[in-house]
Amino acid sequence: MRNLITALTAALILLAVSAAGASANISLSGGTASIAVEPSFTNKLAKKKVTPSLVSPATGSTTQFAIPVRGGLIVQSKGTGTYRTTGGIAFAYKSRKINIANLRFTKTGSSFVSATVGGSQMVAFRASAGTVVRAGFNTDVRSIVLRLTDEAAARINSVLKLSKTKTAFAGNQLVGVATINSIASKIEVAGGGRFRVALDQSPQNKLAEVGVKLTPMKPSKTSGGKLIFPGAGGGYLKPGTLTGPVNFSGGLSFKRGSSSLKLRYPVVNIAKRGWISFTRSNGSKIKFAHIDPAQLITTVDPATRKITLTNAHLTLTNDAARLLKSTFKTTRFAQDDPLGVATMIVNGK
């Protein structure tokens, strides 16, 4: 069983290595590492009169148990990085006992699992690469083969005082197969997607009345009376609430004679009362529009990791109204002026 714990650690390390190859590290908020113990390993323990048991909060049996994932950093698209767990397995022989706990699965150039083995931190298991499977917005690593390291085997035999004839643990010993099901703390937003606004006639009329021309800044554009901002990638959403910032490209140019206002890099901030922000030419950011949460419709497709927001009614913020009025010397704009109805389509990594 100690070999099994070491193997678990190796599997966790293997997972961490996979995370290293992705575009960005995403922290983990939970999940489970499950270990299926190799029957030949269990049989050898029984013959040597070594008794396995679980270390809380591990659950299950000593032949099939699960330990909670309590954190880590991974690259979701590749499964590389580090998966940290709590709990583990223990082995007892006569009056002596040793715990293998707090496994850390790491996947980088090689795969391994570190753990606390009888109070000493070490690489406890070597691990196979396993198979990375995306489970909606989360990441699973399956079929991780765990083998005990020489160091861990020697430590277990020493603490239990197993003689050469009684030795139950050996380097490269097959302990079991691990599967990690991880839960991401946030959904990283991939490139692509779009934010499209069907403009209300009212703001267009007000701009025309004061002689201000509105044009999109590339790569945003207008099509069929709609403003379209392409997805820029980056940003994130919280899995439970789908709240957070999403980045888009392009911008808006307002111009009348020598007076102009350029707003770039739109960010859609989804919250209880969301808003759209832009970056001004001087580098400062401004909340330009509010999103009415009462009418917003959210659709999520976990299989494709596609997130769609529709019926997003936009109104002018007080800061934006003041900026337009001061820039173009007019009183025609006011807080809560309707701007239009928007749709956002993005994909999670």
N, C-alpha and C positions, 0 to 999 in steps of 0.2 A: 504493500500500500504506500509506503514511503516513496517507492519508485514511481508509483502512480502520481503522487503529488508533484514529484520532480517533473514528470512528463507533462503535467498540467501547466507547470510554470513555463516549460519550453514552448508549449502550444501558445500560450499568451504572448510570449516574446515573438513568436512567429507572426502572430497577428500584427504586432506593432511594426515589424519590419515591412509588412505589406503596406501599412499606412504611410511609410516614408516616401513612397513613390508618387503620391497624389499631389494635386495642386495646392492643397491647403490642409492644415491639421484641424480636425474637428474634435472637440472634447466629447467624452462619453458621459452620459448621465445614469446609465444602468445597463442591465442585460444579465446574461447567465453563461457561465462556462460549464458544459456538461462533460463528464468523463465516464466512458465505458471501459471498465478494467478488463484487461486481457485474462481469459480463463486460466491460461497456463501460469500466469503470475499469481493469481489467487490460489491455485492448487499448490504452488511451491511454498507460499506462505503457510498454508495449512500443514504441509508436511514438516516444515521447520518449526511448527507450533508458534508462529508469529500471528498475533491477532490484530486485525485492522479495526479502526473506528473513525468516525467523522469528527472534524473540528468545526464547531459552530462558526458561522451560520450555514455550513454545508447541509444539504438535505438529500434524502434518498437512502440508498444502501451502500455498502462498501464495495459493491460490484458495479453500481451505476449511481453516480451522485452528481449533484450540481452545486456550484458555488457562485455567489453573486459577483457581477462586474461592478466595481465601485468607482471606476474612473478610467482615464487614459486619453491618449491623443492618437487619432488615426486619420489616414487619407481614405475617405469613404469609397471612392471609385476603385481603389486597388486593395483595400483591406490592410495596408501596411501601417505600422506604428506600434503602439504599446497598449495592452489591455491589462488593467490592474484588477485583481480580485481579492476577496476576503474569505477566510475560512480555508478548509483543506482536509487533510486526512492524517491520521496518526497510526503508529505501529507499536505494539507492545510485545515484550518477550519477558516472561516471568514477572519480576517487579519493576522492570524498566520500560520506559515509554518515550517516544520521540514524535514530535509534530512536524508536518510539512505543510506550511500555510502561507497565506499572502502571496499567491502566485502572480507573477508578472509575465505575461506572454509578449514577446518582442519579435517582430519580423522586420529585418532590414536586409543586409546582404546574406545573412544566414539566419536560421531560426532557432530559438532557444527559449527556455522558460526558467526564470530565476525564482527563488523562493527562500523563505526562512526555514532552514532544516536544522532542527534541534538547537535553535537560537542563533545559528550562523547563516548569514546571507551568502548565497552561492547560486551558480547555474546548476539547477537540479535536473533539467531534462533537455535533451536535444529533440528537435521537433521537425517533422516534415513540413513542406510548404502549405499543405492543405488546399482546399478549394474555396475561393472567395465567391460568395453569392450575395447579390443585393436583395434585401428583403424590404421592399418599399423604400423609405428614406433611411433605412438602417442597413447594417452590414453584418453578414454572417461569414464565419470561416469554418468549414467543415472538414472532416476526415484528417485531423491533425494527429499523426502518429507520434507517440511519446516514448522516448527511450531514456533510461536513467544514465546520468553521467558518472564517470569514475569517482569524482569528488563526492557526489551525493551518496553513492553506494558505500563508499568508505566511511563517511560520517554516520550513516545509519547503523552499519555493522558495529562501529566503535561504540556508539552510545548504548546500543542494546547488548553490547559485549557478546556478539556472536563469534564463536571461534571459526577457524577455517573449515572445520567439518560441519559447522552449523550455519555457515554463511547463507543468508537468504537473498542478499542483494548484490548485484554485480553491474559493472559498467556495461552500457549498451543493452541492458536488459529491457525487453519490450514490456511496458507497463499498461498501455491502453491507448485509446483513441479519444481525442477531445473535439468538441464542437463549441464554438463561441457564437452567441447571439447577442449583438451589441445594440444599444439604443443611443442615438446621437442626441446631444443637447441642443443642436440647432441644425437646420437644413441649409446647406450651402447652395447658393443660387448659381446655376451654370450660365454660360453665355447664350445668346439667342433670346427668343421671346420678344415681346413688344408691349408698349403701353400706348393705347390708342384713345384719343379723345374726340368725341363727336361734339363740336363746338356749338354752344347755345348762340342764338342770333343776337341776344342782348349785348354781350361784350363786343361782338363784331360791330354792331351799330354804334356803340359808344366810342370805339376806337375811330370809326369812320367820321363821326361827328366832330371829333377834335383833330382830325387829320393825321392820325397815327397809323402807320402801316405795320402790320404784324407779319413776319415771315419766319419760317422754321430755319434753324441752323443745322447744316449737315452734320451727321447723316440722318437727322430727323427730316420729315417731309410732310406734305399734305396730300391727301388722296380722297376724293369723293367727299370733300367737306370735313375730313377728319385729320387731326394732327397725329402723326405716328412717330413714336420714339423707340428705336431699336434697343433691345436688351444689351447691356454692357458687360454682364457677368459680375460676380461679386455681390456682396450683401448676403443676408441670411434671414431665415424665418424660424421661429420657434415651433417645434413639431405640434405641440398641443393646441396653441392658439393661432398659429400662422401669423404671428405679429413680428415685425422687424423691418429693416430697410432693404430695398431692392434698387440696384443702380441701373440707370438707362443712359443712353448717349444722345448727343444733339443738344438742342436748346431752342430758345425763342429770342427774336430780335424785334424790338419796338423802335420805330424811328419816325421822327417828324423834323424835317429840316436838319439843323445842327444838333438837335436833341436826340439822344438815343439811349436805349437800355438793352443790354445783352444779358441774358440769363442762360447759363449752361449747366450741363451735367445734372439732369433731373434725377431725383431720388424719391421713390414712392415709399413713404413710411406708413406701415400698416399698424394701427393701434386701436384702442377703444374709440378714439376719434382721430383717424389718420390724416395725413397731410402730404402735400407734394412740395419738396424744397428744390431750390436752384442755387447755383453759385454765381455771384455777380462778378463783373470784370475786376473788381478790387479784391476778390478772394473771399469776401464775406458771403455767408449763406442766408437765404431768406425763405421763410415758409410762405409759399405763394398761394396755395389752395388747400382747403379742408376737404376731407372725404366724409360724406354723410354715412355713418355706420348703420343706420336703421334700414337703409335700402340696399346695402351691399350684399351680394350673393357670392359665396365661395364654393368652388368645386375642386376636389382633389382626386387625382387618379394615382394611387400608390404604385401601380404596376409600371407606369411610364414616368412617375415622379413629376407629373404635370400639374401645375397649380393655376387655376383660372379665377380671377375676380371680375365680376360683371356688375352692371348697374351701379357703378361708383359715381354718385352725383357730386360734382365739384363746385365749391363756392370760393370766392376771393377772400383772402385773409385781410385783417386790418393792416398788417405790415405791408402787404402787396398793394392795397388800395392807396395807402399813404405814399408809397414809392412812386406809383404811377402818377398820382396827383402832383407830387413835387417835381418830378422829372419833366412833365408836360404842361405844368401850370394850369391845371384844370380841377374842377370839383365833380367831374362826371362819374368818378369811381367810388364805390363804398364797400365796406365789409359786408360779406354774404351775398354780393352780386353773383348770380348764377353764371358758371363758366361752361358747363357741359356735362356729358355723361361719359365715363371712361371704362375701358376694359383692359385688364392686365393678364398676360399669359407668360408664365415663366416655367422653367424646369429646374428641379432640384438635382444636385449631383448625386 
